Amino acid sequence: EGDKALVAPLPADLDELAVLRRCRIAIGTFPTVGSPLVPLALQRFRRDSPDVRLDVHSARYDELVAMLQEGAIGLSLLWDYEWNRIDDPELSLTPLLEDPTVLVVAQDHRLGRVRHTTMAGLEHEEWVVRKRDHPVAEVLERSSRAAGFTPSIAFEANDYQEALAMVSVGLGIALVPRTAVTTARPDVRVVSLGQQAPQLGQVGHVASG
């Protein structure tokens, strides 16, 4: 699992190749990776395969898996964490990348000038977090528990843009996947958690039903 490339057989003749070039491909993605990475891949795909129509559906995990199982999409980007690996025999998985968790603080925060820190030094901070049912909320819960404290939640955000906006005005600090701050606001700073976060990041998968 994870090391097998998905390869389609070559068409038998040029007519069949022409049909493939006029086909439609439906894929799934999710917002965190969809914003910084997927547009670049789509741009290159459309340049290399201008005759293939590509339909992209952005959704949460359960919706993406359901669309794969129903055949609504043939390929999707998914994610998991070390404590909740994807284990579905109906899906063929190919690991793409590891997305480490980082700390985001306001530019005038005491950590705004450092490049690295640890969770142990964040016990007395206020936190901005995604809604309780979001995976990154569990990342904060597990990370703080491992460091020996319970986080004080100042704000629950609906998306990362809202979370970063609240961080920028000093309402709290936040843990986010690195891809969520690929184009970070100029009024926040990204701080690495070093070796404390290697298992807490997102892992991208290509999954086909």
C-alpha positions in Angstrom: 0.0 0.0 0.0 1.3 3.4 -0.9 4.1 2.3 -3.2 2.1 1.2 -6.3 1.6 3.5 -9.2 -1.8 3.6 -10.9 -1.1 2.9 -14.6 -3.7 2.6 -17.3 -3.0 0.3 -20.4 -1.9 2.1 -23.6 -4.7 2.5 -26.2 -4.7 -0.1 -29.0 -4.7 2.5 -31.8 -4.7 6.2 -32.5 -8.5 6.3 -32.7 -8.8 5.1 -29.1 -6.1 7.6 -28.1 -8.2 10.4 -29.7 -11.2 9.3 -27.6 -9.1 9.4 -24.4 -8.1 12.9 -25.3 -11.7 14.0 -25.5 -12.8 12.3 -22.3 -13.8 13.9 -19.0 -12.1 13.2 -15.7 -13.7 13.9 -12.3 -11.4 14.3 -9.3 -11.9 15.3 -5.6 -9.9 17.6 -3.4 -10.2 19.4 -0.1 -9.7 23.1 0.7 -6.4 23.0 2.6 -4.5 21.4 -0.2 -6.9 22.7 -2.9 -5.9 26.3 -2.5 -2.1 26.2 -2.7 -1.3 23.1 -4.7 -4.2 21.9 -6.8 -4.4 25.0 -9.1 -0.7 24.5 -10.1 -1.4 20.9 -11.0 -4.5 21.8 -12.9 -2.7 24.5 -14.8 0.0 22.1 -16.0 -2.6 19.4 -16.8 -4.7 21.7 -18.9 -1.5 22.8 -20.7 -0.5 19.2 -21.4 -3.9 17.8 -22.1 -6.1 20.6 -23.5 -8.7 18.2 -24.9 -9.5 16.5 -21.6 -12.2 18.1 -19.5 -11.3 18.0 -15.8 -14.1 18.4 -13.2 -12.9 19.2 -9.7 -15.0 18.7 -6.6 -13.9 20.1 -3.2 -15.4 18.5 -0.1 -14.8 17.1 3.3 -13.4 13.6 3.8 -16.7 11.7 4.2 -18.1 13.3 1.1 -15.0 12.5 -1.0 -15.0 8.9 0.0 -18.8 8.6 -0.7 -18.2 10.1 -4.2 -15.4 7.6 -4.9 -17.6 4.7 -3.8 -20.5 6.0 -5.9 -18.3 6.5 -9.0 -19.0 10.2 -9.1 -15.3 10.8 -9.1 -12.5 8.5 -10.1 -9.6 10.0 -8.2 -9.4 12.1 -5.0 -6.9 13.7 -2.7 -7.6 12.6 0.9 -5.7 13.0 4.2 -5.1 11.2 7.4 -3.1 11.3 10.7 -0.9 8.7 12.4 -3.7 7.9 14.9 -6.4 7.5 12.2 -4.9 6.0 9.1 -7.1 5.4 6.0 -7.9 1.7 6.0 -10.3 1.0 3.2 -9.7 -2.2 1.1 -11.8 -0.6 -1.7 -9.4 2.3 -2.2 -5.9 2.1 -3.8 -3.7 4.7 -2.0 -0.6 6.4 -3.1 1.1 8.7 -0.5 1.9 12.1 -2.0 3.3 14.3 0.8 3.6 14.9 4.5 2.2 18.3 5.7 3.7 19.2 9.0 1.7 21.2 11.6 3.1 24.6 12.4 2.4 27.3 14.9 1.0 30.7 13.7 1.2 33.8 15.9 0.6 37.5 15.4 3.7 39.5 14.2 4.0 41.3 17.5 3.6 38.2 19.6 6.5 37.2 21.8 7.3 34.3 19.4 6.9 36.5 16.3 10.7 36.7 16.0 11.7 33.1 16.6 11.8 30.3 14.0 11.3 27.3 16.3 9.5 26.6 19.6 8.0 23.7 21.5 4.5 22.9 22.8 5.8 22.8 26.3 6.3 26.6 26.3 2.7 27.4 25.2 0.8 26.3 28.3 -0.5 29.8 29.1 -1.4 30.9 25.6 -4.9 31.5 24.3 -5.8 29.4 21.2 -7.7 30.0 18.0 -8.9 26.6 16.6 -11.1 25.2 13.9 -14.6 23.9 15.0 -14.5 21.0 17.4 -15.3 18.4 14.7 -12.4 19.5 12.5 -9.3 17.3 12.5 -6.9 20.1 13.4 -8.9 20.6 16.7 -7.9 17.0 17.6 -4.3 17.9 16.6 -4.3 20.7 19.2 -5.9 18.5 21.8 -3.4 15.7 21.3 -0.4 18.0 21.1 -1.3 20.0 24.2 -2.1 16.8 26.1 1.4 15.4 25.2 2.9 18.6 26.5 1.0 18.3 29.8 -1.7 21.0 29.5 -5.2 21.7 28.4 -5.5 24.5 25.9 -7.6 27.6 26.6 -9.7 28.2 23.6 -10.4 31.8 22.7 -12.1 31.4 19.4 -13.5 28.6 17.1 -13.1 29.5 13.5 -15.1 28.2 10.5 -12.0 28.2 8.2 -8.3 28.9 8.2 -8.7 32.4 6.8 -10.9 33.3 9.7 -8.5 31.6 12.1 -5.5 33.6 10.7 -7.4 36.8 10.9 -8.1 36.3 14.6 -4.5 35.3 15.2 -3.4 38.5 13.4 -5.2 40.7 15.9 -3.8 38.9 18.9 -6.9 36.9 19.9 -4.8 33.8 20.2 -2.3 31.5 18.5 -3.1 28.6 16.3 -1.9 25.2 15.0 -2.4 24.7 11.3 -1.1 22.5 8.5 1.8 24.1 6.7 -0.1 24.2 3.4 -2.8 26.3 5.0 -0.2 29.2 5.3 1.5 28.8 2.0 0.4 32.3 1.2 0.2 33.6 4.8 -1.0 37.0 5.8 1.7 39.6 6.2 0.6 40.3 9.8 1.2 36.7 11.1 4.3 34.7 11.6 4.8 30.9 11.1 6.9 29.1 13.8 8.2 25.6 13.4 7.5 23.0 16.1 10.5 21.0 15.0 10.5 17.3 15.8 7.5 17.6 18.0 5.2 17.8 15.0 6.3 15.2 12.4 3.3 12.9 13.0 0.8 15.7 13.4 0.7 16.9 9.9 -1.6 16.1 7.0 -0.7 13.4 4.6 -2.0 13.7 1.1 -3.2 10.6 -0.8 -4.4 9.9 -4.2 -7.3 7.4 -3.9 -9.2 5.6 -6.6 -12.3 3.6 -6.1 
